[in-house]
Amino acid sequence: MTGALLPALFALIITVSFISATNDNARIDRLKDHGVAVAVTVTSCVGNIGGSGSNAAGYTCHGSYRLNGIHYREIIGSKTASSSAGTKVRAVADPSRPSTIEVVSAVHASSSSASVYLVPSLLALCFVVLTFLFLRRRRVSRSRATVACSP
């Protein structure tokens, strides 16, 4: 059972990686091409600690804004500097998910890229090579077993 479960899990991880990369590129394109400008009022900011814990790695800031008559309280995506409560921040809302916002500077600096498919492609290549080697080894083992059983 493990022999079938591990390859299926590996294939699932590869599939999810491709879907995630595609969704990230689509979100970037939506924000750049169809994003809706919003003024976000910062409600709180907390510093994030880097890998060793000795340096800051950005900020998680929450803010509130109104879009199409609906009031949202969400995390302000791509916030790299702290802002005090009450500060207004220019952001762009995703038209497909108005609860997803990114600061304007991050949207302008980002672009969709084919390079996000590099890791999933390498994983897929490894999967194909390992599957080929496994099937080849299995075929060789069966042919040896057939030769050993022959009179």
Residue pairs with C-beta under 8 A, 6 or more apart in sequence:
7 127
7 131
10 123
10 127
11 127
13 123
14 120
14 123
14 124
14 127
17 119
17 120
17 123
18 117
18 120
21 116
21 117
21 120
24 112
24 116
25 112
25 113
25 116
26 112
27 94
27 100
28 107
28 110
28 111
28 112
29 112
30 94
30 95
30 96
31 92
31 94
31 102
31 107
31 110
32 107
32 108
32 110
32 111
34 95
35 92
35 93
35 94
35 95
35 107
36 67
36 92
36 93
36 95
36 98
37 90
37 91
37 92
37 93
37 104
38 65
38 66
38 67
38 90
38 91
38 92
38 93
38 101
39 65
39 88
39 89
39 90
39 91
40 63
40 64
40 65
40 76
40 88
40 89
40 90
40 91
40 101
41 63
41 64
41 65
41 86
41 87
41 88
41 89
42 61
42 62
42 63
42 76
42 83
42 84
42 85
42 86
42 87
42 88
42 89
43 62
43 63
43 64
43 73
43 85
44 61
44 62
44 85
45 59
45 60
45 61
45 62
45 79
45 82
45 83
45 84
45 85
46 59
46 60
46 61
47 56
47 58
47 59
47 82
48 56
48 57
48 58
48 59
48 60
49 55
49 56
49 57
50 56
50 57
51 57
58 79
58 80
59 79
59 80
59 81
59 82
59 83
60 75
60 79
61 75
61 76
61 79
61 82
61 83
61 89
62 73
62 74
62 75
62 76
63 73
63 74
63 75
63 76
63 89
63 91
63 101
64 71
64 72
64 73
64 74
65 71
65 72
65 74
65 91
65 93
65 101
66 72
67 93
67 98
68 98
70 98
72 98
72 99
72 101
74 99
74 100
74 101
76 89
76 91
76 101
76 102
76 103
77 91
77 100
77 101
77 102
77 103
77 106
78 102
78 103
78 105
78 106
78 107
79 89
79 103
83 89
89 103
90 103
90 104
91 101
91 102
91 103
91 104
92 101
92 102
92 103
92 104
92 107
93 100
93 101
94 100
94 101
94 102
102 110
